[in-house]
Amino acid sequence: VGTGLKVPGTMSRIPLAKRMENMSGNVIREILKLTQQSQVISFAGGLPSPETFPAEKLADITERIIKDNSKNNVLQYGTTEGYMPLREYIAQWVIERGVKANTEEVIILSGSQQGIDLACTAFLNPGDCMLVERPTYLSVLQILKMHQITPVHLSSDEYGVDPQALKEAIAKYNPRVLYLVPTFRNPSGESIALHRRQEIVEIAKKNNLLIIEDDPYGLLRYSGQAIPVMKGLDDEGNVLYLGSFSKIVSPGLRVGYAVGRPEILRPMVIVKQGADVHTSNLTQCIVSTFCREGNLPSHIESICKLYKVKRDYMLSMLDKYFPKKAVWTHPEGGLFIWVSLPGDIDTNKLLPKAVDKGVAFIPGTPFFADGGGNNCMRLNFSCASKEEIEKGIKSLAEVIAEAL
Ligand SMILES: Cc1ncc(COP(=O)(O)O)c(C=O)c1O
């Protein structure tokens, strides 16, 4: 599987753009296609569990807001910055995370992933580099490739990105942007400690570095103490905060948001005008109404309750079935557990054997731009039932035992 399927350029009579050379499909999307075709238990995707979708409430809200079209204008074009009642809600809501922002400092995105893409277009040129954690979110690596931007990995210790490594990379590469998932990182599920967040923001301030703080998982905490988001520690506007309703309401609605200084958001809005004009008014209004009618806190609470059980169960099944030589993270939230197997095992080779046995995971390599992660795998615990978790982990352990 490696880094995914190659774009079939040679099959087309139309030559591809230079930026598409060596592009591959997102490995997760490709594996998901495989697992959807068969009865495979999938620990591969980062999907929220469908049982968490508030479908009835959303159906009721949708009917009401479409009937109310003359008042809310959801069937009309909207502004690129986003649906005002939702921007206002978010500006108030992020105060709970320690972020002070006025409505002008909030824009709505078609999923938070769009924010990464818009920021790349607005702030970076082909040939530039971007600092990223090691491992990092694999779609960021895909986005960077598309923009012809080179990822530079930073090493981490138990507290998160190593400040010394950050300073050295700044001196060596003179980067403009650092991309982080500080809370329940994809893929490892780990978080950056508060003192480290403070240090990183200070370094960014001194070096005019923009930090993209990608936070789709922060509200999914099952144990431990909440850590203030980096945006809340940022008094000079170095942090662009990206949030999302994908994991706490529904990813299909494609509603995310960015919080940042107007001078950071404005260029992104100009790029978004060309990209998709604006995020769907209808889905923005659905999310806004869901939130404004007071549903969000209890809904997030019920999701956390469900995922806590799944996380704990997967951890206990790993303890029960996986070899003693394997190590894995114990995340306090999010959707993923990151497993490191003994160094001579290649999880890319393991994957087809696992799929044959009816279980899928994501191998480690797509999360590294520098060839690491061969012996690692990412396991998602939010989607499978307890029975599937036990069956899947047991099968995976058998495949690993054969490889050992
Ligand atoms: C770290 C990270 N950022 C962004 C996204 C995309 O989120 P959205 O659905 O809001 O675009 C994901 C989705 O899995 C993710 O893991």
The ligand as an SDF file (V2000), in Angstrom:
LIG
                    3D

 16 16  0  0  0  0  0  0  0  0999 V2000
   -5.6110   16.1850   12.2660 C   0  0  0  0  0  0  0  0  0  0  0  0
   -6.7870   16.3620   11.3670 C   0  0  0  0  0  0  0  0  0  0  0  0
   -7.0180   17.5520   10.8140 N   0  0  0  0  0  0  0  0  0  0  0  0
   -8.0710   17.7540   10.0020 C   0  0  0  0  0  0  0  0  0  0  0  0
   -8.9550   16.7350    9.7120 C   0  0  0  0  0  0  0  0  0  0  0  0
  -10.0860   16.9990    8.7720 C   0  0  0  0  0  0  0  0  0  0  0  0
  -11.1880   17.4200    9.4480 O   0  0  0  0  0  0  0  0  0  0  0  0
  -12.4480   18.0510    8.6770 P   0  0  0  0  0  0  0  0  0  0  0  0
  -13.4180   16.9520    8.4790 O   0  0  0  0  0  0  0  0  0  0  0  0
  -12.9350   19.1090    9.6070 O   0  0  0  0  0  0  0  0  0  0  0  0
  -11.9430   18.6260    7.3960 O   0  0  0  0  0  0  0  0  0  0  0  0
   -8.7600   15.4820   10.2710 C   0  0  0  0  0  0  0  0  0  0  0  0
   -9.6860   14.3970    9.9500 C   0  0  0  0  0  0  0  0  0  0  0  0
   -9.5300   13.2640   10.2000 O   0  0  0  0  0  0  0  0  0  0  0  0
   -7.6430   15.2870   11.1130 C   0  0  0  0  0  0  0  0  0  0  0  0
   -7.3750   14.1010   11.6590 O   0  0  0  0  0  0  0  0  0  0  0  0
  1  2  1  0
  2  3  1  0
  2 15  2  0
  3  4  2  0
  4  5  1  0
  5  6  1  0
  5 12  2  0
  6  7  1  0
  7  8  1  0
  8  9  2  0
  8 10  1  0
  8 11  1  0
 12 13  1  0
 12 15  1  0
 13 14  2  0
 15 16  1  0
M  END
$$$$
